[in-house]
Amino acid sequence: YMAPERKKGKNYDFRSDIYSLGCVFEELLKGKIDSEEIYEIIIKATHHEPSKRYQTIDEFVEALRNL
């Protein structure tokens, strides 16, 4: 799963990996979990604007741990 900024040939950083990981989580969980909270985390991780995603992998992991 390629982040939008990579598809457009723009500069990218580790937040592109957070996007990709969020996409994988979505595929793994689709139809298996009804928790709205997990999908809010996925939506933030896969936001098309990098500045609106989790800014570090630690933030992403912490959000998952706090479920």
KOLRO-969589 format. One record per atom (N, C-alpha, C, O, CB): atom name; x, y, z. Coordinates in steps of 0.2 Angstrom, whole numbers. Atoms other than C-alpha are relative to their C-alpha. Glycine has a CB too. Layout:
! residues N
['CA' [X Y Z]],
...
This chain:
! residues 67
['N' [4 -6 0]],
['CA' [0 0 0]],
['C' [4 6 0]],
['O' [8 7 5]],
['CB' [-5 0 6]],
['N' [-4 -6 1]],
['CA' [8 16 -6]],
['C' [-4 6 2]],
['O' [-9 8 0]],
['CB' [2 1 -7]],
['N' [3 -7 -3]],
['CA' [4 33 3]],
['C' [-1 4 -6]],
['O' [3 4 -11]],
['CB' [5 3 5]],
['N' [1 -4 5]],
['CA' [-3 46 -8]],
['C' [6 5 -2]],
['O' [7 6 -8]],
['CB' [-6 5 2]],
['N' [-5 -4 2]],
['CA' [12 57 -7]],
['C' [6 -3 -4]],
['O' [9 0 -8]],
['CB' [3 3 6]],
['N' [-5 4 4]],
['CA' [23 43 -14]],
['C' [-3 -1 -7]],
['O' [1 0 -12]],
['CB' [1 -7 3]],
['N' [3 1 6]],
['CA' [11 40 -28]],
['C' [1 6 -5]],
['O' [2 6 -11]],
['CB' [-8 -2 0]],
['N' [-1 -7 4]],
['CA' [12 59 -33]],
['C' [7 2 -1]],
['O' [8 7 -4]],
['CB' [-4 5 4]],
['N' [-7 -1 1]],
['CA' [31 58 -33]],
['C' [2 6 5]],
['O' [8 9 4]],
['CB' [1 2 -7]],
['N' [-2 -5 -5]],
['CA' [32 71 -18]],
['C' [4 -3 5]],
['O' [5 -9 5]],
['CB' [-7 3 3]],
['N' [-5 2 -5]],
['CA' [44 70 -4]],
['C' [-4 -4 5]],
['O' [-10 -3 6]],
['CB' [3 6 4]],
['N' [4 4 -5]],
['CA' [39 57 9]],
['C' [5 -2 6]],
['O' [11 -1 5]],
['CB' [-2 -6 -3]],
['N' [-5 2 -6]],
['CA' [46 51 26]],
['C' [-4 -6 3]],
['O' [-8 -10 0]],
['CB' [0 6 5]],
['N' [2 6 -4]],
['CA' [42 38 39]],
['C' [-8 0 1]],
['O' [-11 -6 2]],
['CB' [3 0 7]],
['N' [8 -1 0]],
['CA' [23 44 39]],
['C' [-3 -4 -5]],
['O' [-8 -6 -5]],
['CB' [-2 7 1]],
['N' [3 4 5]],
['CA' [21 35 23]],
['C' [0 -8 2]],
['O' [-5 -11 0]],
['CB' [5 0 -6]],
['N' [1 7 -3]],
['CA' [25 18 32]],
['C' [-6 0 5]],
['O' [-9 -6 5]],
['CB' [7 -1 4]],
['N' [6 0 -4]],
['CA' [12 23 45]],
['C' [-6 -1 -4]],
['O' [-11 -5 -2]],
['CB' [0 6 5]],
['N' [5 0 4]],
['CA' [0 25 31]],
['C' [-1 -7 -2]],
['O' [-6 -10 -2]],
['CB' [0 5 -6]],
['N' [0 7 2]],
['CA' [4 8 24]],
['C' [-2 -5 5]],
['O' [-6 -10 4]],
['CB' [7 -2 -3]],
['N' [2 5 -6]],
['CA' [3 -1 41]],
['C' [-7 1 1]],
['O' [-10 -4 3]],
['CB' [5 2 6]],
['N' [7 -1 -2]],
['CA' [-14 7 44]],
['C' [-4 -4 -6]],
['O' [-9 -6 -4]],
['CB' [-2 8 -1]],
['N' [4 3 5]],
['CA' [-20 0 27]],
['C' [0 -8 1]],
['O' [-5 -11 0]],
['CB' [3 1 -7]],
['N' [0 7 -2]],
['CA' [-14 -17 32]],
['C' [-4 -2 6]],
['O' [-8 -7 5]],
['CB' [8 -2 2]],
['N' [5 1 -6]],
['CA' [-23 -16 49]],
['C' [-7 0 -3]],
['O' [-11 -5 -1]],
['CB' [1 5 5]],
['N' [7 -1 2]],
['CA' [-39 -11 40]],
['C' [-2 -7 -4]],
['O' [-7 -9 -3]],
['CB' [-1 6 -5]],
['N' [2 6 4]],
['CA' [-38 -26 28]],
['C' [0 -6 5]],
['O' [-5 -11 4]],
['CB' [6 -2 -5]],
['N' [0 5 -5]],
['CA' [-34 -38 43]],
['C' [-6 0 4]],
['O' [-9 -5 6]],
['CB' [6 0 4]],
['N' [6 0 -5]],
['CA' [-49 -32 53]],
['C' [-6 1 -3]],
['O' [-12 0 0]],
['CB' [1 6 4]],
['N' [7 -2 3]],
['CA' [-62 -28 40]],
['C' [-5 -6 1]],
['O' [-3 -12 -1]],
['CB' [2 0 -8]],
['N' [6 5 -1]],
['CA' [-78 -37 45]],
['C' [1 -5 6]],
['O' [-3 -9 7]],
['CB' [0 -5 -6]],
['N' [-1 4 -6]],
['CA' [-70 -45 60]],
['C' [-1 3 7]],
['O' [-2 0 12]],
['CB' [7 -3 0]],
['N' [0 -4 -6]],
['CA' [-71 -31 73]],
['C' [-5 6 -1]],
['O' [-5 9 -6]],
['CB' [7 3 2]],
['N' [5 -6 0]],
['CA' [-86 -19 77]],
['C' [3 6 4]],
['O' [-1 11 4]],
['CB' [-6 -3 3]],
['N' [-3 -5 -4]],
['CA' [-75 -8 88]],
['C' [1 7 -5]],
['O' [5 7 -9]],
['CB' [6 -1 4]],
['N' [-1 -6 4]],
['CA' [-77 10 81]],
['C' [6 3 1]],
['O' [9 7 -3]],
['CB' [-6 5 2]],
['N' [-6 -3 -3]],
['CA' [-62 15 91]],
['C' [6 -2 -5]],
['O' [10 2 -7]],
['CB' [2 -1 7]],
['N' [-6 3 5]],
['CA' [-50 4 80]],
['C' [0 3 -7]],
['O' [5 5 -9]],
['CB' [0 -8 0]],
['N' [1 -3 7]],
['CA' [-57 11 64]],
['C' [2 8 0]],
['O' [4 10 -5]],
['CB' [-7 -1 -3]],
['N' [-2 -7 -1]],
['CA' [-54 29 71]],
['C' [7 1 0]],
['O' [10 5 -3]],
['CB' [-3 3 6]],
['N' [-7 1 0]],
['CA' [-36 24 74]],
['C' [2 -1 -8]],
['O' [7 2 -10]],
['CB' [3 -5 4]],
['N' [-2 2 7]],
['CA' [-35 17 56]],
['C' [-1 6 -5]],
['O' [3 8 -9]],
['CB' [-4 -6 -3]],
['N' [1 -6 4]],
['CA' [-43 33 48]],
['C' [6 5 1]],
['O' [8 8 -3]],
['CB' [-7 3 2]],
['N' [-5 -5 -1]],
['CA' [-30 44 57]],
['C' [7 -3 -3]],
['O' [10 1 -6]],
['CB' [1 1 7]],
['N' [-6 3 2]],
['CA' [-16 32 52]],
['C' [1 1 -8]],
['O' [6 1 -11]],
['CB' [1 -7 2]],
['N' [0 0 8]],
['CA' [-21 32 33]],
['C' [-3 7 -3]],
['O' [-5 7 -8]],
['CB' [-5 -5 -2]],
['N' [2 -7 2]],
['CA' [-26 51 32]],
['C' [4 2 -6]],
['O' [11 0 -6]],
['CB' [1 5 5]],
['N' [-4 -2 6]],
['CA' [-21 57 15]],
['C' [5 6 1]],
['O' [10 6 -3]],
['CB' [-4 2 -6]],
['N' [-5 -5 -1]],
['CA' [-12 72 22]],
['C' [5 -2 6]],
['O' [2 -3 12]],
['CB' [-4 7 3]],
['N' [-5 3 -5]],
['CA' [4 66 31]],
['C' [0 4 7]],
['O' [1 1 12]],
['CB' [7 1 -2]],
['N' [0 -3 -6]],
['CA' [3 80 44]],
['C' [-6 -1 5]],
['O' [-6 1 11]],
['CB' [0 8 -1]],
['N' [6 2 -4]],
['CA' [-14 73 50]],
['C' [0 -7 2]],
['O' [-4 -9 6]],
['CB' [-6 2 -4]],
['N' [-2 7 -3]],
['CA' [-7 56 53]],
['C' [3 0 6]],
['O' [5 5 9]],
['CB' [4 -4 -6]],
['N' [-4 1 -6]],
['CA' [1 49 68]],
['C' [7 3 -2]],
['O' [10 1 -8]],
['CB' [1 -7 3]],
['N' [-6 -3 2]],
['CA' [18 59 68]],
['C' [6 -5 2]],
['O' [11 -4 -1]],
['CB' [1 6 4]],
['N' [-5 5 -1]],
['CA' [28 44 75]],
['C' [-3 -7 1]],
['O' [-9 -7 2]],
['CB' [4 2 7]],
['N' [2 7 -1]],
['CA' [26 25 76]],
['C' [-2 -1 7]],
['O' [-7 -5 9]],
['CB' [5 -5 -3]],
['N' [2 0 -7]],
['CA' [26 27 95]],
['C' [-7 3 1]],
['O' [-11 0 5]],
['CB' [5 4 4]],
['N' [7 -3 -1]],
['CA' [10 38 94]],
['C' [-5 -5 -2]],
['O' [-10 -6 1]],
['CB' [-1 6 -4]],
['N' [4 5 3]],
['CA' [2 25 83]],
['C' [-1 -6 5]],
['O' [-6 -9 6]],
['CB' [2 -3 -7]],
['N' [0 6 -5]],
['CA' [7 10 95]],
['C' [-4 2 6]],
['O' [-8 -2 9]],
['CB' [7 -2 1]],
['N' [3 -2 -6]],
['CA' [1 20 110]],
['C' [-7 0 -1]],
['O' [-11 -2 3]],
['CB' [3 7 2]],
['N' [7 0 1]],
['CA' [-16 23 102]],
['C' [-3 -7 0]],
['O' [-8 -8 3]],
['CB' [-1 4 -7]],
['N' [3 7 0]],
['CA' [-18 4 99]],
['C' [0 -3 7]],
['O' [-4 -6 9]],
['CB' [5 -4 -5]],
['N' [-1 3 -7]],
['CA' [-12 0 117]],
['C' [-6 3 4]],
['O' [-8 -1 9]],
['CB' [7 2 3]],
['N' [5 -3 -4]],
['CA' [-25 12 124]],
['C' [-7 -2 -2]],
['O' [-12 0 1]],
['CB' [0 7 -1]],
['N' [7 2 1]],
['CA' [-40 3 116]],
['C' [-3 -4 5]],
['O' [-9 -6 5]],
['CB' [1 -5 -6]],
